[in-house]
Amino acid sequence: MSETVTLIVWIAVVGYYVVYALTIASVTQTSRNHRRSHDTSLSLGRARPGAGLMESVQRFLARPGIVDCAPYDARHHDAAWRLAGADRLMSNEGPLPPSAHVLAAARAALEVCNLYPSSGEDVRLAVAGFCGATPESVVLGNGSTEVLDLVTRMFVGPGDETIVAVPTYAFFETQTRLQGGTPVLVPLTDSFGLDADAIRAAVTPRTKLVFLCSPNNPTGNAWGTAELEAILVTGVPTLVDQAYLECGHSTSFTPLVAAHPNLVVTRTFSKAFGLAALRIGYGVMHPELADALLRLRIPFSPSLPALRAALAAISDPSEIEERRRYISTERERVFAALATLPGLHPFPSEGNFILMDLAGSSRSSEEIIRLARAERILLRAMGSHRLRGTHVRVTVGTTVQNDRFLAFFDALLNRGEAVAAGRPA
């Protein structure tokens, strides 16, 4: 097994330098062509008068195509902060704020914020015990998104391919493209099941990474061990994002890492733990791969308040289970109410959200989003997740928020009224 991981890492390293050499050659040729086709008086390193900044430096970029890549779109977060007091049911944030002892740990860290943070060895040890891994297998990150980014940068370069089972988290696609790779999109089945046969068939010599999400955002369903192992047999590095694991009762894949050196599992403190603003998450992988990833990660990535809060949060199993029960109970209550409404089809979920198809309501997702926003209820259309037209996702909020959301949909679909009930003036 150790030899297999070493081979994977060496292939990634050798591949990186091969791609780097090819990229430099390509950029050099592009630069030559650029100089031939432009004003011959332009000297190397000097921009033409009036040229834009990117035009003047683009020929020096290791990956020139990066300027044309669309980044992950987080504008809905900015819009939510501008609409103070609205029900933020659009971003799958945790409905419960941190508990008092978690807040106290973060505040204590702020008292010494003139000092650099530790590497988080105590958090790695606690995380390892929590998810059934070894500390050497754990890589902490500035949110699990940093670990996702690191893994993508480790394996993917220009000309490479990743496999993305869609609809799913849009970050997988954007990070692949930013590294110069091509995401190969493999649709889920009509019932949103994982099509392991289609994923295996999509593997080519250019495939460097398979992206999965379980529970899957935005569909809410989770994969089983047999489904995952049917993909792991390809030997291709496979990343499974399990950000929503503590929101329900789906299967944890971290115990599989010991037997599958090509498996990486990412998890986060942003969802059920309620620490989204502090940005801390982690990945679990073979220790040799973890060591390589730590070389790529910037120093002092998680802040000291994030590390202290995460350690306090993960050290109280009873609180974690209470949060899981709350989210699960509210999710099932909201799902049952939605299932009674005409023209709306909710999908069962193991996350802290529910996907809805409103095709039977004769209303588009954009119209629903607009009407809900007018009532200060923020929902999310699923176009960026490759579900277009009539799909809307709602986050499980507080009991009061969920009641307002249900009142809004009941008024809209049962009586044709675009008004929500119960909000204080």
C-alpha positions as CSV (number, residue, x, y, z in Angstrom):
1,M,0.0,0.0,0.0
2,S,2.8,2.4,0.9
3,E,4.4,1.7,-2.5
4,T,1.1,2.5,-4.2
5,V,0.8,5.9,-2.5
6,T,4.4,6.7,-3.2
7,L,3.8,5.9,-6.9
8,I,0.7,8.1,-6.9
9,V,2.6,11.0,-5.4
10,W,5.6,10.5,-7.7
11,I,3.3,10.4,-10.7
12,A,1.7,13.7,-9.6
13,V,5.1,15.3,-9.1
14,V,6.6,14.1,-12.4
15,G,3.4,15.0,-14.1
16,Y,3.5,18.5,-12.6
17,Y,7.0,19.2,-13.9
18,V,6.2,17.7,-17.4
19,V,3.2,20.0,-17.6
20,Y,5.2,22.9,-16.3
21,A,7.9,22.4,-19.0
22,L,5.2,22.1,-21.7
23,T,3.4,25.2,-20.4
24,I,6.7,27.2,-20.4
25,A,7.3,26.1,-24.0
26,S,3.8,27.0,-25.0
27,V,4.0,30.4,-23.3
28,T,7.4,31.1,-24.9
29,Q,5.9,30.3,-28.4
30,T,2.9,32.4,-27.6
31,S,5.1,35.3,-26.5
32,R,7.1,35.0,-29.8
33,N,3.9,35.1,-31.9
34,H,2.6,38.0,-29.8
35,R,5.7,40.0,-30.5
36,R,5.6,39.2,-34.2
37,S,2.0,40.3,-34.5
38,H,2.2,43.5,-32.5
39,D,4.2,46.7,-32.7
40,T,7.8,45.7,-33.3
41,S,8.9,48.6,-31.2
42,L,7.5,46.9,-28.1
43,S,10.4,45.8,-26.0
44,L,10.3,42.7,-23.8
45,G,8.7,43.4,-20.5
46,R,7.3,46.8,-21.5
47,A,3.6,47.3,-22.2
48,R,2.2,49.2,-25.2
49,P,0.9,52.6,-24.2
50,G,-2.8,52.2,-23.3
51,A,-2.6,48.4,-23.0
52,G,-4.6,46.9,-20.1
53,L,-2.8,45.3,-17.2
54,M,-3.6,41.7,-18.1
55,E,-2.7,42.3,-21.7
56,S,0.7,43.5,-20.6
57,V,1.5,40.6,-18.3
58,Q,-0.6,37.7,-19.8
59,R,2.4,36.3,-21.7
60,F,4.2,35.8,-18.5
61,L,1.5,33.7,-16.9
62,A,2.2,30.0,-16.3
63,R,-1.4,29.3,-17.1
64,P,-2.6,32.1,-19.5
65,G,-6.1,30.6,-19.7
66,I,-6.7,31.4,-16.0
67,V,-7.9,34.9,-17.0
68,D,-10.8,33.4,-18.9
69,C,-11.9,31.0,-16.2
70,A,-15.1,31.8,-14.3
71,P,-14.5,31.7,-10.5
72,Y,-16.8,30.1,-7.9
73,D,-19.7,32.5,-7.7
74,A,-20.2,33.7,-4.1
75,R,-22.2,36.8,-4.8
76,H,-25.3,35.3,-3.0
77,H,-23.3,35.6,0.3
78,D,-22.6,39.3,-0.3
79,A,-26.3,39.9,-1.2
80,A,-27.4,38.2,2.1
81,W,-25.1,40.3,4.2
82,R,-26.6,43.4,2.6
83,L,-30.1,42.3,3.4
84,A,-29.7,42.3,7.2
85,G,-32.3,40.4,9.2
86,A,-33.4,38.2,6.2
87,D,-33.9,34.4,6.6
88,R,-30.6,33.0,5.1
89,L,-32.0,29.8,3.7
90,M,-29.8,29.8,0.6
91,S,-26.3,28.8,1.6
92,N,-26.6,25.6,3.7
93,E,-25.2,27.4,6.8
94,G,-25.7,25.8,10.2
95,P,-29.0,27.0,11.8
96,L,-27.5,27.0,15.3
97,P,-24.8,29.4,16.4
98,P,-21.8,28.0,18.4
99,S,-22.4,27.1,22.0
100,A,-21.1,29.2,24.9
101,H,-17.9,27.1,25.5
102,V,-17.0,27.2,21.8
103,L,-17.4,31.0,21.7
104,A,-15.3,31.3,24.9
105,A,-12.5,29.3,23.3
106,A,-12.5,31.6,20.2
107,R,-12.6,34.7,22.4
108,A,-9.7,33.5,24.4
109,A,-7.7,33.0,21.2
110,L,-8.4,36.6,20.2
111,E,-6.8,37.8,23.4
112,V,-3.5,36.5,22.1
113,C,-4.0,37.2,18.4
114,N,-0.8,39.1,18.2
115,L,0.9,35.6,18.1
116,Y,1.0,33.2,15.2
117,P,-1.2,30.1,15.6
118,S,0.1,26.6,16.2
119,S,0.1,24.0,13.4
120,G,-3.0,22.5,15.1
121,E,-1.5,19.2,16.3
122,D,-4.1,19.0,19.1
123,V,-6.9,19.5,16.6
124,R,-5.5,16.9,14.2
125,L,-5.4,14.5,17.2
126,A,-9.0,15.2,18.2
127,V,-10.2,15.0,14.6
128,A,-8.5,11.7,14.1
129,G,-10.2,10.3,17.2
130,F,-13.6,11.7,16.1
131,C,-13.6,10.2,12.6
132,G,-11.6,7.0,13.1
133,A,-8.3,7.9,11.4
134,T,-4.7,8.5,12.4
135,P,-3.4,12.0,13.1
136,E,-0.9,11.6,10.3
137,S,-3.8,11.1,7.9
138,V,-5.4,14.5,8.8
139,V,-4.7,17.8,6.9
140,L,-6.4,20.9,8.4
141,G,-7.4,23.7,6.1
142,N,-9.0,27.1,5.9
143,G,-12.3,25.4,5.4
144,S,-12.6,22.1,3.6
145,T,-12.5,24.2,0.4
146,E,-8.8,24.7,0.9
147,V,-8.2,21.0,1.1
148,L,-10.3,20.5,-2.0
149,D,-8.1,23.2,-3.7
150,L,-4.9,21.6,-2.5
151,V,-5.9,18.2,-3.8
152,T,-6.9,19.6,-7.2
153,R,-3.6,21.5,-7.5
154,M,-1.7,18.4,-6.5
155,F,-3.1,16.2,-9.2
156,V,-4.5,18.4,-12.0
157,G,-2.7,20.5,-14.6
158,P,-3.2,21.7,-18.1
159,G,-4.6,19.0,-20.4
160,D,-5.7,16.8,-17.5
161,E,-9.2,15.6,-16.8
162,T,-11.3,15.2,-13.7
163,I,-14.6,13.3,-13.5
164,V,-17.5,15.1,-11.8
165,A,-20.8,13.4,-11.0
166,V,-23.4,16.0,-11.6
167,P,-25.5,17.8,-10.4
168,T,-23.1,18.5,-7.5
169,Y,-21.0,21.2,-5.8
170,A,-19.9,23.7,-8.4
171,F,-16.5,24.2,-6.8
172,F,-15.3,20.9,-8.3
173,E,-15.7,22.3,-11.8
174,T,-14.3,25.7,-11.1
175,Q,-11.1,24.4,-9.5
176,T,-10.5,21.9,-12.3
177,R,-10.7,24.7,-14.9
178,L,-8.5,27.1,-12.9
179,Q,-5.8,24.4,-13.0
180,G,-6.1,24.2,-16.7
181,G,-7.9,20.9,-16.6
182,T,-11.2,19.7,-18.2
183,P,-14.1,18.5,-16.0
184,V,-15.8,15.5,-17.6
185,L,-19.4,15.6,-16.4
186,V,-21.0,12.3,-15.7
187,P,-24.8,12.6,-15.0
188,L,-26.4,11.0,-12.0
189,T,-29.2,8.6,-12.8
190,D,-32.8,9.9,-13.3
191,S,-33.4,9.2,-9.6
192,F,-30.1,11.1,-8.7
193,G,-28.3,7.8,-8.0
194,L,-24.6,7.4,-8.5
195,D,-23.8,5.8,-11.9
196,A,-20.5,3.9,-11.0
197,D,-20.5,2.2,-14.4
198,A,-20.6,5.5,-16.2
199,I,-17.9,6.9,-14.1
200,R,-15.6,4.0,-14.7
201,A,-16.3,4.2,-18.4
202,A,-15.3,7.9,-18.4
203,V,-11.8,7.2,-17.1
204,T,-9.1,7.9,-19.6
205,P,-5.3,8.1,-19.4
206,R,-5.8,11.9,-18.8
207,T,-8.1,11.3,-15.8
208,K,-6.3,12.5,-12.6
209,L,-9.1,12.9,-10.1
210,V,-12.7,11.8,-9.5
211,F,-15.0,14.2,-7.5
212,L,-17.9,13.0,-5.4
213,C,-20.1,14.5,-2.7
214,S,-21.9,12.5,0.0
215,P,-24.4,13.6,1.1
216,N,-24.6,15.2,-2.3
217,N,-25.2,18.9,-2.7
218,P,-27.8,19.8,-4.0
219,T,-29.7,16.5,-4.3
220,G,-29.3,15.5,-0.6
221,N,-28.9,11.8,-1.1
222,A,-25.8,9.9,0.0
223,W,-23.7,7.1,-1.5
224,G,-23.0,3.7,0.0
225,T,-19.7,1.9,0.6
226,A,-20.2,-0.5,-2.3
227,E,-20.9,2.3,-4.7
228,L,-17.7,4.1,-3.7
229,E,-15.5,1.0,-3.8
230,A,-16.8,0.3,-7.3
231,I,-15.1,3.6,-8.3
232,L,-12.0,3.2,-6.1
233,V,-11.0,0.0,-8.0
234,T,-10.0,2.2,-10.9
235,G,-7.0,3.4,-8.9
236,V,-7.8,7.0,-9.8
237,P,-7.4,9.4,-6.9
238,T,-11.0,10.0,-5.7
239,L,-12.1,12.9,-3.4
240,V,-15.4,12.5,-1.5
241,D,-16.7,15.8,0.0
242,Q,-18.6,14.8,3.2
243,A,-19.3,18.4,4.4
244,Y,-22.9,17.5,5.4
245,L,-22.1,14.2,7.2
246,E,-23.0,15.5,10.7
247,C,-26.3,16.8,9.5
248,G,-27.8,13.3,9.1
249,H,-27.1,9.6,9.4
250,S,-25.3,8.7,6.1
251,T,-22.1,6.6,5.9
252,S,-18.7,8.0,6.9
253,F,-16.0,7.0,4.4
254,T,-13.0,8.0,6.5
255,P,-12.6,4.3,7.8
256,L,-12.0,3.3,4.1
257,V,-8.9,5.5,3.8
258,A,-6.6,2.9,5.4
259,A,-7.5,0.3,2.7
260,H,-7.7,2.7,-0.2
261,P,-4.6,4.9,-0.7
262,N,-6.4,6.7,-3.6
263,L,-9.2,7.9,-1.4
264,V,-9.4,11.4,0.1
265,V,-12.3,12.4,2.3
266,T,-13.0,16.1,3.2
267,R,-15.1,17.3,6.1
268,T,-15.9,20.7,7.6
269,F,-16.8,22.6,10.8
270,S,-18.9,25.0,8.7
271,K,-22.2,23.1,8.6
272,A,-23.5,21.1,11.7
273,F,-20.8,22.6,13.9
274,G,-21.9,26.2,13.0
275,L,-18.4,27.6,12.4
276,A,-18.7,28.7,8.8
277,A,-17.3,32.2,9.4
278,L,-14.1,30.9,11.1
279,R,-13.2,28.8,8.1
280,I,-11.8,25.5,9.3
281,G,-12.2,22.0,7.8
282,Y,-10.0,19.0,7.1
283,G,-9.1,16.1,4.8
284,V,-8.4,12.5,5.7
285,M,-6.1,10.6,3.4
286,H,-3.1,8.2,3.3
287,P,-0.3,9.6,5.5
288,E,2.2,9.9,2.7
289,L,-0.3,11.9,0.6
290,A,-1.1,14.0,3.6
291,D,2.6,14.8,4.0
292,A,2.8,15.9,0.4
293,L,-0.3,18.1,0.7
294,L,1.1,19.8,3.8
295,R,4.1,20.8,1.7
296,L,1.8,22.5,-0.7
297,R,-0.4,24.2,1.9
298,I,0.6,27.7,3.1
299,P,1.8,28.0,6.7
300,F,-0.6,29.2,9.4
301,S,-3.6,28.4,7.3
302,P,-6.3,28.0,10.0
303,S,-6.3,30.9,12.4
304,L,-5.9,30.5,16.2
305,P,-9.6,31.3,16.9
306,A,-10.6,28.7,14.3
307,L,-8.3,26.1,15.8
308,R,-9.5,26.7,19.4
309,A,-13.2,26.8,18.5
310,A,-12.9,23.6,16.4
311,L,-11.2,21.8,19.3
312,A,-13.9,22.9,21.7
313,A,-16.6,21.9,19.3
314,I,-15.4,18.5,18.5
315,S,-14.6,17.6,22.1
316,D,-18.2,17.5,23.1
317,P,-19.9,14.4,21.5
318,S,-23.2,15.1,23.2
319,E,-23.5,18.5,21.6
320,I,-22.7,17.2,18.2
321,E,-25.4,14.6,18.5
322,E,-27.9,17.2,19.7
323,R,-27.1,19.3,16.6
324,R,-27.6,16.3,14.4
325,R,-30.9,15.6,16.0
326,Y,-32.1,19.1,15.6
327,I,-31.2,19.4,11.9
328,S,-32.6,16.0,11.1
329,T,-35.9,16.6,13.0
330,E,-36.5,20.0,11.4
331,R,-35.5,18.7,8.0
332,E,-38.0,15.9,8.2
333,R,-40.7,18.3,9.4
334,V,-40.1,20.7,6.6
335,F,-40.0,17.8,4.0
336,A,-43.3,16.4,5.2
337,A,-45.0,19.8,4.9
338,L,-43.5,20.4,1.5
339,A,-44.7,17.0,0.3
340,T,-48.3,18.1,0.8
341,L,-48.1,21.2,-1.4
342,P,-49.5,21.1,-5.0
343,G,-47.0,21.4,-7.8
344,L,-43.9,20.8,-5.7
345,H,-41.8,17.7,-5.4
346,P,-39.2,17.6,-2.5
347,F,-36.4,15.2,-2.6
348,P,-35.4,13.2,0.6
349,S,-32.1,14.5,2.1
350,E,-29.4,13.6,4.5
351,G,-28.0,17.2,4.5
352,N,-29.1,20.4,6.1
353,F,-31.1,21.3,3.0
354,I,-33.9,20.1,0.8
355,L,-34.0,20.2,-3.0
356,M,-37.4,21.0,-4.6
357,D,-38.7,20.7,-8.1
358,L,-41.5,23.2,-8.8
359,A,-42.2,22.1,-12.4
360,G,-45.8,21.3,-11.4
361,S,-46.4,24.8,-10.1
362,S,-46.0,26.5,-13.5
363,R,-43.4,28.8,-11.9
364,S,-39.8,29.2,-12.7
365,S,-37.0,29.0,-10.1
366,E,-36.2,32.7,-10.8
367,E,-39.8,33.7,-10.0
368,I,-39.8,31.7,-6.8
369,I,-36.5,33.2,-5.7
370,R,-37.7,36.8,-6.5
371,L,-41.0,36.4,-4.6
372,A,-39.4,34.8,-1.6
373,R,-36.8,37.6,-1.5
374,A,-39.5,40.2,-1.4
375,E,-40.6,38.5,1.8
376,R,-37.0,38.5,3.1
377,I,-36.6,34.8,2.6
378,L,-33.4,33.9,0.7
379,L,-33.5,30.7,-1.3
380,R,-31.1,29.4,-4.0
381,A,-31.8,28.5,-7.6
382,M,-29.7,25.5,-8.8
383,G,-28.4,26.7,-12.2
384,S,-24.8,26.8,-10.9
385,H,-25.2,23.2,-9.8
386,R,-26.4,22.1,-13.3
387,L,-30.1,21.9,-12.4
388,R,-31.9,24.5,-14.4
389,G,-35.4,25.8,-14.7
390,T,-37.6,24.7,-11.8
391,H,-35.2,23.4,-9.1
392,V,-34.8,25.4,-5.9
393,R,-32.9,24.5,-2.7
394,V,-33.8,25.6,0.8
395,T,-31.6,25.4,3.9
396,V,-32.9,24.0,7.1
397,G,-33.1,27.1,9.4
398,T,-34.3,27.8,12.9
399,T,-37.8,26.6,13.8
400,V,-39.2,30.2,13.3
401,Q,-37.4,30.6,9.9
402,N,-38.7,27.2,8.8
403,D,-42.3,28.1,9.8
404,R,-42.1,31.4,7.8
405,F,-40.7,29.6,4.8
406,L,-43.5,27.0,4.9
407,A,-46.2,29.7,5.4
408,F,-44.8,31.5,2.3
409,F,-44.9,28.4,0.1
410,D,-48.4,27.4,1.4
411,A,-49.7,30.9,0.5
412,L,-48.0,30.8,-2.8
413,L,-49.0,27.3,-4.0
414,N,-52.3,26.7,-2.2
415,R,-53.8,30.2,-2.5
416,G,-51.6,31.9,-5.1
417,E,-50.5,34.6,-2.7
418,A,-46.9,35.8,-2.6
419,V,-47.0,36.7,1.1
420,A,-45.3,35.0,4.0
421,A,-46.8,35.0,7.5
422,G,-45.4,35.5,11.0
423,R,-42.6,38.0,10.5
424,P,-42.6,40.8,13.1
425,A,-42.7,44.3,11.7
